[in-house]
Amino acid sequence: MCHSLLFLKQNCYKLCPHLYTACPYLPSVANATLSYSSLDLEVGTHALYNCNDGFGPTEPSVLVCTENLTWNGTAPNCTLICEQPPIFPNGTIEPELMQYVPGDIVKFTCLGDYDLNGTSPLECKETGAWSHPFPTCVNDDCLPINNIQHAIVEYSKGQTEAFISCEDGYSLNGSSVLICDSVGRWTPTLPTCYRTGYLIISFLH
């Protein structure tokens, strides 16, 4: 009466458990998939629960059919989780967890001369989304420009812009206005000053 087909085996266990020589089928879990290494469910069979995307735990739950025909664990409870924060260069994340569930609060702190660009702390909301976008650490202090020969450099208030001109007898090759970007670099590239009367040759690559 008992066959290896899935629906027959489930009914067989209910009707004749004293003849059954395998573990019972495990219950389904909301927001998860369940698979078996063998539909015979004999001793040593592995059952694998995987929570769906956006739910945790993120690691699969593995149960094994034991010699006394019981499973050596329990089915997981797949709950809504928030996206894992990305790598946070030049800063720290507290606390660092394997997964974040609604209600968890995460603090982002920047190190050294870096400043926080964005919001901290962030909260994992009941919708599975963070309360704000992830912040970044930026260093918006550009170093003084002192490596352009024969140049005269002036700065705006706060040193966010640099204005380049050349000494008498020299002309500018490049941009006369540089901007200090969010990572502490002058853009575009630094210009040069060349002696007036010399021919400037540009090579196209």
C-alpha positions, 0 to 999 in steps of 0.5 A: 500500500505504501509507495515511494511517490510523494502523495502516497507516502504522505498518506501511508504515514498517516494510515500505517505508521507502524509499517513506515520505515522513514522519517515523516515529511516536514511541514512547509514554512512560509516564505521558504522552499523545502527540498529533500536529498531523497523522496524515500526519506530513509535514514540519512536523508537530508532536508533543506529549507531555504528562506526566500530572498528578503527573508532570513536566516540567509543560511540554509537550514539542514535537517537529517533523518536519524535512526529513530526516524525523527529529524535532528532539528526544527524548521526555521522561521523565515522573517523579513530582513533588511539588505546587508550594508555594503563595505564601508571604507574609512569608517565603522558600522555598529553593530555588525550582524549577520542579518538585520531585522526590523527594529535594528538600528545601525550607526555609521562612523567615519575615521580620521579626517573623513566626514560622513556624507549621509544619515546615521543612524539608520533603522531597519523598517518593518517593510524590510527597507532602511530608513535612509540610503547608506552613507559614505565617508568623504575627505573634502579637504584638498591639499594646497597646490604647490607643484605647478611651476611658475603658477600663481594660485588663489583660493575661494573661501573655504578652499573649494575652488582654486584659480590658476594663473601664470607668472609674467612671461608664461601662459597657461595650458589647461583649466584656470579653475579647479574644483575640490571634489568630495574625496579631496582631489582637485578636478580637472587635472592640474594645468601647466605654465609654459614660457610664452613663445614656445610651441606646445605640441599635443599628441593624439593617442 
